[in-house]
Amino acid sequence: MIIGFDAKRAFNNAAGLGNFSRNTISALADQFPDDRFFLFHPGNTNPLFTAPENSTEIKPKNLAWKILKNVWRSFQISKLAKEHHLDIYHGLSHELPAGIEKTGTKSVVTIHDLIYIRYPNFFMKIDRNIYDLKFRQACRVADRIHAISEQTKRDLIQFFEVPEEKIDVIYQSVNPMFFEVCTEEQKLAIRKKYKLPEAFILTVGTIEPRKNLMNLLKGMASEKIQIPLVVVGRSTGYQQRARSFIEENRLQVIFLHGIQDAELAVLYQSAKAMIYPSLFEGFGLPVAEAQASGCPVIASNTSSLPEAGGDAAIYINPEKPEEIGKAIVSLFADKNYRETIIAKGRINAQRFTPEKYAIQLSNLYKSIIHA
């Protein structure tokens, strides 16, 4: 097959959609070396991704398109897709280029979530309007929609009235490095680099209201939990509010930014637990990453998180801080319970291997081509 990808996020986004895009392209390129892949992106002076050997990068060539990168991405890729005789064009992050449905090229769009509809207060109005325009257009013209969870599928049916038969749920993959066992030397090196204690708990995700760091902190304060918390994620203005609470309650919290996946894998394996109290997720990749790494997980019982964690996580109501705190205490109070959660987590994470993910995606592409 000849497959094209919207690869902007793969080369430009450090986390979230960037990780998803890199994992998707790498998984397919590794599993199907005889397929050809075209990676459409506007370029980057410091790219975050190295294109696989069986892929070709397609970027703006003349100065005008290099300046108008977003316009190129929206209005030139359809033409280029036709020129390269693609069998499938896959929009990896909620959108498709204008006119793709008129080129004869079959298309898939991945929809991660519709959080901007469920929690509009977390987004600026102009951003909500742009998302709504792009998401709806992509869902309308795509031959099929790839939803990353059953939760997202339900939201597409509820909010966009997409026919159920047009949606395929395929869970995303975990980067292979999270399945690899790191050494004690690697753990020690990371602790020294970031001045971390030997024992700590971990939470991962952008420091914003939806990720719900405040309720985690309140839960720790209510149960007088003194084990340090390491927070990995991009900072926002919300962090200052959290810092004020931390100082008032004398909690031990360490904020880390700009962590690479290889370092995150070591952090998961070094942590005593990973807490993920998010209010809503399209999937919740850190849950699966932590489980693959052998780190026990406490996660919210909302949205898609039980889909990701399966029967191998401890679930809490993210709106109840005391419940979060008690879950942490219970995990540390019973060593056998903790070991059971770890063992179940490793088994659950096998659902998200790159090999399984790539095969499911490839089968989706073939079903569209041969429809």
C-alpha positions in Angstrom: 0.0 0.0 0.0 1.0 3.6 -0.5 -0.1 5.6 2.6 0.2 9.3 3.3 0.1 10.8 6.8 -0.5 14.3 8.2 2.8 14.2 10.0 2.9 17.8 11.3 2.5 16.7 14.9 5.1 13.9 14.6 7.8 16.5 13.8 6.6 19.4 15.9 4.7 18.3 19.0 6.6 17.0 22.0 3.8 15.1 23.7 0.1 14.2 23.2 -0.7 14.2 19.5 3.0 14.2 18.7 3.6 10.9 20.6 0.5 9.4 18.9 1.7 10.4 15.4 5.2 9.1 16.0 4.0 5.9 17.4 1.5 5.3 14.6 4.0 6.0 11.8 6.8 4.0 13.4 4.5 1.0 14.2 3.3 0.7 10.6 6.7 1.3 9.0 8.3 -1.4 11.2 5.5 -3.9 10.8 5.0 -3.4 7.0 8.4 -2.6 5.5 7.1 -3.3 2.0 4.5 -0.5 2.2 5.4 3.0 1.2 4.8 6.0 3.4 4.6 9.7 2.6 4.9 12.1 5.5 3.3 15.5 4.8 4.5 18.2 7.2 5.4 21.9 7.0 9.0 21.4 8.2 10.8 22.2 11.4 14.4 23.4 12.1 14.6 21.1 15.1 12.4 18.1 14.2 11.3 15.7 17.0 11.1 12.7 14.7 13.4 10.8 12.3 11.5 9.5 9.3 11.6 5.7 8.9 13.6 4.3 6.0 10.6 3.3 4.0 9.1 6.8 4.1 9.4 10.1 2.2 9.0 13.5 3.7 6.9 15.9 1.7 7.3 19.6 2.7 6.7 23.0 1.1 9.2 23.8 -1.5 8.9 27.4 -2.5 9.3 30.4 -0.2 5.7 31.4 -0.3 4.4 28.0 1.0 7.2 27.9 3.6 5.9 31.1 5.0 2.2 30.1 4.7 2.7 26.7 6.2 -0.8 26.3 7.6 -2.3 27.3 4.3 -0.1 24.8 2.5 -1.2 22.1 4.9 -4.8 22.8 4.4 -5.0 23.5 0.7 -2.0 21.9 -1.0 -1.8 18.4 0.4 -4.9 17.1 -1.4 -3.2 17.9 -4.7 0.0 16.3 -3.6 -1.8 13.2 -2.4 -3.2 12.7 -5.9 0.2 13.3 -7.5 1.8 10.6 -5.3 -1.0 8.1 -6.1 -1.8 7.4 -2.5 -4.0 4.4 -1.6 -4.9 6.0 1.7 -4.4 9.4 3.3 -4.6 9.3 7.1 -5.2 12.6 9.1 -3.7 11.7 12.5 -5.0 14.7 14.4 -8.7 15.5 13.8 -8.5 17.0 10.4 -8.2 16.4 6.7 -7.0 18.7 3.9 -9.6 20.6 1.9 -10.8 18.8 -1.1 -9.3 15.3 -0.3 -12.7 13.8 -1.1 -12.5 15.1 -4.7 -9.1 13.5 -5.5 -10.1 9.9 -5.6 -7.8 9.2 -2.6 -9.4 7.3 0.2 -9.1 8.9 3.6 -9.2 8.1 7.3 -9.3 10.7 10.1 -8.4 9.9 13.7 -10.6 11.6 16.3 -9.0 11.6 19.7 -11.7 13.3 21.7 -14.4 15.9 21.7 -13.4 17.5 25.0 -13.9 21.0 23.6 -17.6 20.2 23.5 -17.8 18.5 26.8 -15.7 21.0 28.7 -16.0 24.3 26.7 -14.8 26.3 29.7 -11.3 24.9 29.2 -11.0 26.4 25.7 -11.1 29.9 24.2 -14.1 30.5 22.0 -12.0 31.0 18.9 -10.3 27.7 19.4 -13.6 25.9 19.9 -14.9 27.4 16.7 -11.8 26.3 14.7 -11.9 22.8 16.2 -15.6 22.5 15.4 -15.2 23.5 11.8 -12.2 21.2 11.2 -13.5 18.2 13.2 -17.0 18.2 11.6 -15.6 18.7 8.0 -13.1 15.8 8.5 -15.8 13.5 9.8 -18.1 14.4 7.0 -15.7 13.7 4.1 -13.6 10.8 5.5 -14.3 7.4 4.2 -13.9 6.1 7.7 -13.2 7.5 11.2 -10.7 6.0 13.5 -11.8 6.7 17.1 -9.2 5.9 19.8 -11.7 4.7 22.3 -15.3 3.6 22.7 -15.8 6.8 24.7 -14.8 8.9 21.6 -17.0 6.7 19.4 -20.0 7.4 21.7 -19.2 11.2 21.6 -19.0 11.2 17.8 -22.4 9.6 17.6 -23.9 11.8 20.2 -22.5 15.2 19.2 -21.9 14.8 15.5 -24.5 12.2 14.7 -21.9 10.1 12.8 -23.3 6.8 11.7 -22.0 4.0 13.9 -20.8 1.9 11.0 -18.5 4.7 9.8 -16.5 4.5 13.0 -13.7 2.0 13.9 -12.3 1.9 17.4 -8.7 1.0 17.5 -6.7 1.7 20.7 -3.4 3.5 20.2 -0.1 1.8 20.9 2.5 2.3 23.6 6.1 3.1 22.5 8.2 -0.1 22.8 10.7 1.6 25.1 8.1 1.5 27.9 8.1 -2.3 27.8 11.9 -2.5 28.2 13.3 -3.0 31.7 15.7 -0.3 32.7 18.8 -0.9 34.9 19.4 0.3 38.5 22.2 2.5 37.0 19.6 4.2 34.8 17.3 4.8 37.7 20.1 6.3 39.8 21.2 8.5 36.9 17.7 10.0 36.5 17.4 10.5 40.3 20.7 12.3 40.4 20.0 14.4 37.3 16.6 15.7 38.6 17.5 15.6 42.3 14.7 13.0 43.1 14.3 11.0 46.3 14.5 7.2 46.2 10.8 6.9 46.8 8.2 9.1 45.1 4.8 8.9 43.4 4.3 10.2 39.9 1.6 12.0 37.8 2.0 12.8 34.1 0.3 15.3 31.9 0.0 19.0 31.1 -0.5 21.1 34.2 -4.0 22.3 33.4 -7.4 22.1 35.2 -8.6 19.1 33.2 -5.7 17.0 34.5 -7.0 17.7 38.0 -3.7 18.2 39.9 -5.4 20.2 42.6 -7.6 17.4 43.7 -4.6 15.0 43.8 -2.9 17.5 46.1 -6.0 17.9 48.2 -6.2 14.2 48.5 -2.6 14.0 49.6 -3.1 16.7 52.2 -6.3 15.1 53.6 -4.5 11.8 54.2 -1.2 13.6 55.3 0.7 11.7 52.6 4.4 12.8 52.9 5.9 10.7 50.1 7.0 13.3 47.4 5.0 13.8 44.3 6.8 14.2 40.9 4.7 16.1 38.3 5.8 15.6 34.7 4.2 17.9 32.2 4.1 21.2 30.4 3.5 24.1 32.7 0.5 26.6 32.4 -0.8 29.4 34.6 -2.7 26.7 36.6 0.7 25.6 38.1 0.9 28.8 40.3 -2.4 28.0 41.9 -1.1 24.5 42.7 2.2 25.9 44.1 0.2 28.1 46.5 -1.6 25.1 47.8 1.6 23.1 48.1 3.2 25.8 50.2 0.2 26.2 52.4 0.0 22.5 53.1 3.8 21.8 53.2 3.6 19.1 50.6 6.7 17.7 48.8 6.2 18.3 45.1 8.8 18.4 42.3 7.8 19.7 38.9 9.7 18.4 35.8 9.3 19.8 32.3 10.8 18.8 28.9 11.2 15.1 29.8 12.0 12.8 26.9 10.3 9.5 26.5 13.4 7.5 27.4 13.6 9.4 30.7 9.9 9.0 31.3 10.2 5.3 31.0 12.8 5.3 33.7 10.6 7.5 35.9 7.7 5.1 35.6 9.9 2.2 36.6 11.3 4.2 39.5 8.0 5.5 40.9 6.0 3.7 43.6 2.8 4.6 41.8 1.4 6.7 38.9 -1.7 8.7 39.8 -3.9 9.9 36.9 -6.9 11.8 38.2 -7.9 13.5 34.9 -11.5 14.7 34.6 -11.8 13.4 31.0 -9.6 11.7 28.4 -10.0 10.4 24.9 -7.8 7.5 25.9 -5.2 8.2 28.6 -1.9 6.9 27.2 0.1 7.5 30.5 -2.1 4.8 32.1 -1.0 2.2 29.6 2.6 3.4 29.5 2.9 3.1 33.3 1.4 -0.4 33.3 3.8 -1.5 30.5 6.6 -0.1 32.7 5.5 -2.1 35.8 4.2 0.9 37.7 0.9 0.5 39.6 -1.8 2.9 38.5 -4.5 4.9 40.3 -6.8 6.5 37.7 -10.1 8.2 37.3 -13.2 6.1 36.8 -14.5 8.5 34.1 -14.5 8.7 30.3 -12.1 6.3 28.5 -9.7 5.6 31.4 -11.3 2.3 32.5 -10.9 1.2 28.8 -7.2 1.9 29.0 -6.6 0.5 32.5 -8.8 -2.5 32.2 -9.0 -4.6 35.4 -5.4 -3.6 36.3 -5.8 -0.2 37.8 -7.3 1.3 41.0 -10.2 3.6 40.1 -11.2 6.8 41.9 -13.8 9.5 41.5 -11.7 12.5 40.4 -14.1 14.9 42.0 -13.5 13.5 45.5 -10.0 14.3 46.7 -10.3 12.2 49.9 -11.0 9.2 47.7 -7.7 9.8 45.8 -5.8 10.1 49.0 -7.3 6.9 50.5 -6.5 5.0 47.3 -2.8 6.0 47.6 -2.7 4.9 51.3 -4.4 1.5 50.5 -1.9 0.8 47.7 1.1 1.3 50.0 -0.5 -0.5 53.0 -0.7 -3.9 51.3 2.5 -5.1 49.4 0.7 -8.1 47.9 -2.1 -5.9 46.6 0.4 -3.6 45.0 2.3 -6.5 43.4 -1.0 -7.9 42.0 -1.9 -4.5 40.4 1.6 -4.4 38.9 1.3 -7.9 37.4 -2.2 -7.3 36.0 -0.9 -4.0 34.6 1.8 -5.7 32.6 -0.7 -8.1 31.1 -3.2 -5.4 30.3 -0.5 -3.3 28.5 0.0 -6.2 26.0 -3.2 -5.0 24.4 -1.4 -1.9 23.2 1.7 -3.3 21.6 2.8 -1.5 18.3 2.5 -4.8 16.4 -1.2 -5.3 17.3 -2.0 -1.7 16.7 -0.3 -1.7 13.3 -2.1 -4.8 12.1 -5.5 -3.4 13.1 -4.8 -0.1 11.3 -3.5 -1.9 8.2 -6.6 -4.0 8.1 -8.7 -0.9 8.3 -6.9 0.6 5.4 -7.4 -2.5 3.3 -11.1 -2.7 4.1 -11.5 0.9 2.8 -9.4 0.3 -0.4 -11.3 -2.8 -1.2 -14.8 -1.6 -0.3 
